[in-house]
Amino acid sequence: MARITGSTILIVGASSGIGAEVARHLAPGGNRFVITARRAPELVAVAQEIRAAGSDCLHIAADALNPQAAADVVAAAAAEYGTLDIALLNAGQGPDMSMDQVTVDDVSRIMALNYDVVVNYLIPLIGQMGSQKDGGLIAHTSSLAGLMGIPRQGPYSAAKAAARTLIDAARVELAPRGIRFTTIHPGFVATERISEDGLPKPFRISQDQAARHVVRALEKEPAQAYFPWPTATLVRTLRALPTPVSSLLLRKLASR
């Protein structure tokens, strides 16, 4: 049985990938779920699995890029269950993008998918959890790519870095109100979306492995959670090296 039991959990981006796997891992805990994503049929299937495993579930098809839709999801969750204990903001994309081929629209789209969606949920969640006696936990699935500019993932790295910085500030400001923040930094995860994008993926892990790491982070609530350790160690090493050396190594890694 998961340690997280009897809690109300919002998962944004729950129709597939890490979000769906986290829901499956926590479903036996007798929790109350609010799951949301754009793809309604896939979302319904995940909701059915959650209910079959013993948890209640409210599923809401909504576009995270729409601020009003995001606010409506948070309001519906509060109306259904009274409080929100945990919110996992798991929406985002990181496709292979070379800087000599992207357009301005490409970069704007990736920023919207990885930063705007966080803001769209973060603000109403702060309002809701700030009104609750015990606050709540807001967790964001960022990326190890957000710790430095990764070749062929420049726009994605930038968007994740922006979201991380915003949440770092919110963590300090809102601690007195009982709102906690955990930023989760996965390495490469073998989701269906990235399986054939051509980007090298050293130390790639499965969706199930990633979900286990995320659940552990939700249980322990560290400010920052990094995994898997080989990729996290590689990124830390690259950040510590002189820029000419790290740039050379990154070029070699990106060309594999």
VOFIRO-606640 format. One record per residue (C-alpha): residue number from 1; x negated, y negated, z. Coordinates in steps of 0.001 Angstrom, whole numbers, plus 500000, padded with zeros to 6 digits. Each point is the difference from the previous one (the first is absolute). Layout:
BEGIN
<node NUM, <X, Y, Z>>
...
This chain:
BEGIN
<node 1, <500000, 500000, 500000>>
<node 2, <498739, 496538, 499139>>
<node 3, <499187, 497640, 502841>>
<node 4, <502267, 497383, 498436>>
<node 5, <503480, 501065, 501083>>
<node 6, <503311, 498262, 500429>>
<node 7, <498750, 496912, 498182>>
<node 8, <501487, 497831, 497279>>
<node 9, <497596, 499974, 497051>>
<node 10, <500158, 497930, 496831>>
<node 11, <497931, 501288, 497081>>
<node 12, <499668, 497765, 496950>>
<node 13, <498951, 501940, 496897>>
<node 14, <501409, 503290, 501238>>
<node 15, <501202, 501628, 496791>>
<node 16, <496692, 501778, 499316>>
<node 17, <496302, 500083, 500860>>
<node 18, <498684, 499189, 503450>>
<node 19, <503239, 498381, 501169>>
<node 20, <502080, 503095, 499283>>
<node 21, <497397, 502281, 501586>>
<node 22, <499891, 497908, 503178>>
<node 23, <503786, 500248, 500227>>
<node 24, <499798, 503771, 499641>>
<node 25, <497381, 500241, 502752>>
<node 26, <502052, 497898, 502416>>
<node 27, <503431, 501404, 499139>>
<node 28, <499896, 502869, 502546>>
<node 29, <499629, 497453, 502814>>
<node 30, <503665, 499090, 500301>>
<node 31, <499333, 496514, 498688>>
<node 32, <502259, 497505, 498240>>
<node 33, <498715, 499102, 496538>>
<node 34, <500668, 497155, 497652>>
<node 35, <498319, 500815, 496708>>
<node 36, <499913, 497760, 496979>>
<node 37, <498580, 499895, 496486>>
<node 38, <501195, 499071, 496530>>
<node 39, <500615, 503526, 498702>>
<node 40, <503372, 501065, 501414>>
<node 41, <500061, 503720, 498973>>
<node 42, <496561, 500692, 501492>>
<node 43, <500926, 498071, 503137>>
<node 44, <503166, 502063, 500452>>
<node 45, <497953, 503209, 499753>>
<node 46, <497595, 498843, 502714>>
<node 47, <502929, 498944, 502205>>
<node 48, <501509, 503469, 499671>>
<node 49, <496713, 501579, 501110>>
<node 50, <499837, 497690, 503019>>
<node 51, <503530, 500875, 501092>>
<node 52, <499376, 503707, 499493>>
<node 53, <496962, 499745, 502296>>
<node 54, <502079, 498513, 502822>>
<node 55, <499782, 496214, 499713>>
<node 56, <502607, 497433, 499070>>
<node 57, <499334, 498029, 496824>>
<node 58, <501338, 496898, 498300>>
<node 59, <498734, 499705, 496425>>
<node 60, <500177, 496719, 498113>>
<node 61, <498927, 499567, 496392>>
<node 62, <498456, 496520, 499789>>
<node 63, <497319, 498109, 498121>>
<node 64, <497221, 498930, 502385>>
<node 65, <499095, 497204, 497592>>
<node 66, <503324, 498315, 500802>>
<node 67, <499708, 498047, 503291>>
<node 68, <503749, 500043, 500631>>
<node 69, <500196, 503738, 499346>>
<node 70, <497190, 500595, 502508>>
<node 71, <501682, 497812, 502608>>
<node 72, <503268, 501861, 499418>>
<node 73, <498282, 503351, 500638>>
<node 74, <498644, 498775, 503346>>
<node 75, <503425, 498595, 500926>>
<node 76, <501715, 503268, 499037>>
<node 77, <497526, 501983, 502095>>
<node 78, <500659, 497829, 503037>>
<node 79, <503753, 500180, 499456>>
<node 80, <499907, 503797, 499718>>
<node 81, <497644, 500830, 502870>>
<node 82, <499733, 496858, 502122>>
<node 83, <496215, 499751, 500039>>
<node 84, <497010, 500794, 497814>>
<node 85, <497097, 501669, 501808>>
<node 86, <497631, 500663, 497095>>
<node 87, <499765, 498598, 496477>>
<node 88, <497638, 501502, 497449>>
<node 89, <499458, 497707, 497014>>
<node 90, <498788, 502474, 497433>>
<node 91, <500902, 498450, 496633>>
<node 92, <497264, 499122, 497502>>
<node 93, <498009, 501020, 496935>>
<node 94, <496313, 500066, 499069>>
<node 95, <499575, 500860, 496316>>
<node 96, <496708, 500075, 498116>>
<node 97, <499396, 496442, 498773>>
<node 98, <496820, 498666, 498392>>
<node 99, <499508, 496276, 500517>>
<node 100, <499075, 499441, 496353>>
<node 101, <503333, 501453, 498879>>
<node 102, <502602, 498803, 502524>>
<node 103, <502332, 497099, 499405>>
<node 104, <501136, 497344, 502432>>
<node 105, <503369, 501748, 500126>>
<node 106, <498282, 503300, 500880>>
<node 107, <498263, 498445, 502985>>
<node 108, <503175, 498224, 501130>>
<node 109, <501970, 503247, 499769>>
<node 110, <497494, 501911, 502147>>
<node 111, <499970, 497170, 502538>>
<node 112, <503799, 500128, 500166>>
<node 113, <500087, 503787, 500395>>
<node 114, <497413, 500069, 502765>>
<node 115, <500305, 496642, 501773>>
<node 116, <503424, 498501, 499323>>
<node 117, <501784, 503206, 501026>>
<node 118, <498193, 499897, 503352>>
<node 119, <501051, 496388, 500571>>
<node 120, <503586, 500765, 498972>>
<node 121, <500313, 502563, 502798>>
<node 122, <497573, 498497, 502492>>
<node 123, <501962, 496793, 500604>>
<node 124, <503412, 501592, 500735>>
<node 125, <498297, 502717, 502061>>
<node 126, <498301, 497383, 502162>>
<node 127, <503387, 498383, 500548>>
<node 128, <501644, 503301, 500923>>
<node 129, <497214, 501413, 502190>>
<node 130, <499451, 496636, 501653>>
<node 131, <503586, 500162, 501250>>
<node 132, <499503, 503478, 501485>>
<node 133, <498994, 500480, 503623>>
<node 134, <497126, 502355, 499154>>
<node 135, <498968, 498462, 496666>>
<node 136, <498945, 502652, 497515>>
<node 137, <497264, 501335, 497752>>
<node 138, <499445, 498783, 496439>>
<node 139, <497597, 502196, 498041>>
<node 140, <498749, 499184, 496515>>
<node 141, <498483, 502478, 497574>>
<node 142, <497096, 497992, 498648>>
<node 143, <496921, 501602, 498395>>
<node 144, <496266, 500376, 500454>>
<node 145, <499898, 498089, 496691>>
<node 146, <501262, 496980, 501937>>
<node 147, <496731, 499811, 501938>>
<node 148, <497925, 499066, 496951>>
<node 149, <500404, 499374, 496278>>
<node 150, <500118, 503431, 498372>>
<node 151, <499179, 500089, 496257>>
<node 152, <503053, 500754, 497838>>
<node 153, <502191, 499208, 503002>>
<node 154, <499263, 496304, 500423>>
<node 155, <503616, 498705, 500059>>
<node 156, <501045, 502841, 502326>>
<node 157, <497046, 499373, 502328>>
<node 158, <500848, 496303, 500140>>
<node 159, <503683, 500588, 500753>>
<node 160, <499281, 502496, 502768>>
<node 161, <497393, 497674, 501508>>
<node 162, <502537, 497174, 500036>>
<node 163, <502605, 502132, 501774>>
<node 164, <497427, 501246, 502513>>
<node 165, <498958, 496449, 500849>>
<node 166, <503608, 498890, 500468>>
<node 167, <500700, 502905, 502334>>
<node 168, <496776, 499371, 501943>>
<node 169, <501267, 496491, 500744>>
<node 170, <503486, 501254, 500898>>
<node 171, <498504, 502574, 502382>>
<node 172, <498347, 497297, 502085>>
<node 173, <502928, 497580, 499920>>
<node 174, <502771, 502473, 500773>>
<node 175, <498368, 502219, 502622>>
<node 176, <501624, 497980, 502843>>
<node 177, <503397, 500843, 498513>>
<node 178, <499324, 503745, 500036>>
<node 179, <499647, 500355, 496218>>
<node 180, <497089, 502289, 499168>>
<node 181, <498286, 500462, 496660>>
<node 182, <498045, 502882, 498503>>
<node 183, <498301, 499689, 496624>>
<node 184, <499392, 503369, 498357>>
<node 185, <497135, 500303, 497507>>
<node 186, <500160, 503226, 497952>>
<node 187, <497422, 500954, 497432>>
<node 188, <501084, 501783, 496831>>
<node 189, <503159, 502066, 500455>>
<node 190, <501198, 502521, 497423>>
<node 191, <503398, 498482, 499297>>
<node 192, <501800, 500629, 496723>>
<node 193, <499661, 496341, 499047>>
<node 194, <496172, 499983, 499871>>
<node 195, <499363, 503549, 498793>>
<node 196, <499176, 499030, 496406>>
<node 197, <498875, 496354, 500149>>
<node 198, <496355, 500797, 499177>>
<node 199, <498546, 498323, 503093>>
<node 200, <497284, 501971, 501854>>
<node 201, <501336, 501202, 503366>>
<node 202, <497236, 501238, 502309>>
<node 203, <501096, 501898, 503131>>
<node 204, <503648, 500035, 498889>>
<node 205, <502424, 501513, 502520>>
<node 206, <503501, 501446, 499653>>
<node 207, <503245, 498186, 500797>>
<node 208, <500519, 502323, 502959>>
<node 209, <496562, 499193, 501415>>
<node 210, <500628, 496285, 499550>>
<node 211, <503384, 500248, 501712>>
<node 212, <498419, 501730, 502996>>
<node 213, <497527, 497134, 500331>>
<node 214, <502825, 497461, 499759>>
<node 215, <502085, 501782, 502632>>
<node 216, <496981, 500045, 502322>>
<node 217, <499595, 496260, 499472>>
<node 218, <503677, 499409, 500786>>
<node 219, <499588, 502015, 503196>>
<node 220, <496787, 498361, 501215>>
<node 221, <500565, 496493, 498568>>
<node 222, <496398, 498945, 499285>>
<node 223, <499600, 496542, 498488>>
<node 224, <498264, 501615, 497003>>
<node 225, <500048, 503651, 498884>>
<node 226, <497560, 501226, 497325>>
<node 227, <499989, 503379, 498220>>
<node 228, <498665, 502329, 498761>>
<node 229, <496724, 499572, 501826>>
<node 230, <497684, 500640, 496986>>
<node 231, <501633, 497218, 497966>>
<node 232, <500238, 497693, 502996>>
<node 233, <496313, 500566, 500749>>
<node 234, <499092, 499334, 496368>>
<node 235, <501914, 496690, 500014>>
<node 236, <498439, 498912, 503292>>
<node 237, <496549, 500826, 498645>>
<node 238, <500600, 498072, 496780>>
<node 239, <501198, 496974, 501978>>
<node 240, <496850, 500068, 502139>>
<node 241, <497579, 500203, 497066>>
<node 242, <498580, 496928, 498238>>
<node 243, <502337, 498892, 497220>>
<node 244, <497633, 500906, 497104>>
<node 245, <499684, 503557, 501368>>
<node 246, <503696, 500511, 500725>>
<node 247, <500927, 498550, 496592>>
<node 248, <497695, 502457, 498247>>
<node 249, <501443, 502950, 501916>>
<node 250, <503570, 498873, 499338>>
<node 251, <499317, 499743, 496268>>
<node 252, <498668, 503553, 500003>>
<node 253, <502973, 501319, 501958>>
<node 254, <502484, 498233, 497716>>
<node 255, <498386, 501415, 496875>>
<node 256, <500281, 503643, 501003>>
